[in-house]
Every structure is written in C-alpha cells, then in structure tokens.
C-alpha cells in the first residue's frame, strides 16, 4: 500500500515522504480500515507518540495522521461491534501508525459507524476537532444553557465546532480570533467577537468557561476572565496562571465512540458543520503539513479518489 512516512525527528516536514509499505496486520480487537479520507495535526511531528510505541521503543518509519473515515475490510480476533464492509470514522491510536495511508489498523472501540449520507471528507474532519470541542466544553468545562463562554480561536477547526456546540446548548458565546475571522465567527452564531490584535481581551468580561486553543500570553491573561466557580480549559499547555476562584484544566482529547456517533447525527441534522478546508490527494499530504498563510478550515487528505458519492460506496 501507499502511505506517508516519517523517519527523522530532526527533518520536520522535509522528512515526510510517500512510501510503499506492507498492509497492516489486524491485532486482537483491531479492524483494518480502507481509508477514504484522513485528517492530521500539523504539530504531531513533535509528539512523542509519532516516534515511539507505548513502551517507549522507536517505531520509525511511522505513519502520521490520526483522524480517518473509511470502510472496514478486515476484523481482528475477538473484534465485536463492527462488520466487514461497514462505513466508519474515528481516531487511530497516538502511538501506532496513523491514517495517512491506504489502509490503517485501528482498535474497534475507537471507531463509530458512519451514516451513509455523511461524506467521508466531512467525517474525517470530525474526530479530533469534534471530540476536543465537546470534551473541553462539557466534560471539563461543565458548560450549560444560559452560561457565558469565551472561545479563543473560534474560527479554527476546533474553535468553530466549539462555537456551534455552545450555541446549540443555549450558551452565550464570546468568540476571539484575528480580524479576518470576525465574519466566520459571527456567522456561526457568536454573540460577540473580539479581535485579539486590536481589541482588549479584558473587555470580554467574566465568563463561566474560557476555552483556549492558543496558549501563551492569551492563556495567561484568560485566567482573569473566569468568574467565581468557573473553569479555564485549554488544550495548549498546562496553565501557569490559574483563576483566583475557579478551576483550570489542561487535557488531551480521548477517543469516544458514542460521542462520535452523536456528532455524526448533529452533522446529519444540519446542527453542526465541520470547517473543512483544502482537500488534497495522498501524494500531496507531505506538502499539506507545511504551514502557510490564508488557510481556513481543516485540511483533509482524500485517499480514495472520485466524487463524494463514489468515495462513500467504494
């Protein structure tokens, strides 16, 4: 099969290459997925799991990418809950070869059934962004109706889903970002937009939840926005400045089959629209890792070519 691989920690994006690899083996409780579309995170070349297995042993050459949508083609011993030929989407393990390949081995529990009317390209944009947004707002932030939430980076792949989820539960949303993000955030239902380059962050006032995806100075200054009993939630780094009378939570997203199924249903209902940006073939995946100006939405790698309808049935 063809896959994107990386060999050298120090090479960065330049170390990514399209390679021929053997098809993966289905271990116990695994499935093999014929990947139709895949997502990735540009920072994952710095993650320890990209280079080592769970025991800390070197596992290069490794295949990056952890979000995928496709069709089950093989079941490992003891696998239950999924069938060969079933459309699925979800998260590949952090310390195993990932989704930027024609075939990927995934623990069955990390995958959810994908409805026939949800395109693989859309589904591949959901797992990390959707689960991160949900877990940050509700599992860790405990956001409820009529509360106020500040969402940093509200036009990005995670932030835009968080904004939509917060509006769906009846929260008041203060969105932040760059000036170019204003129309996107307001179009998704934000009540207020603050330009982090020209507006005062402190003008946001107090919030029950602050959800941060940026880190650094923005994270530090956000602690002062948390009202008594509120929560500062971040995926960027453990907070160095904590709210005086609230909680601070740093977390890493976890797979959740049942929540993925909920998110897929919200997409079907038109209540949630993932921010899909560029859609590129596998041969261009290495180039897609490189940072570039003016990118909006999550870049998706389409492994199976053809129209969305064809991709969903092959």
Secondary structure, DSSP 4 states (H G I P E B T S, - for coil): -EEEEE--TTTGGGGEEEEE-PPPP--TTEEEEEEEEEE--GGGGGSGGGTB-TTS-B--SB----EEEEEEEEE-TT--S--TT-EEEEE--TTS--SSBSEEEEEGGGEEE--TTS-HHHHTTTHHHHHHHHIIIIIIS---TT-EEEETTTTSHHHHHHHHHHHHTT-EEEEEE-GGGHHHHHHTT-SEEEETTTS-GGGG--EEEEEESS-HHHHHHHGGGEEEEEEEEESSS--SS--SSSEEEE------HHHHHHHHHHHHTTS----EEEEEEGGGHHHHHS--TT--SEEEEESS-S-HHHHHH-
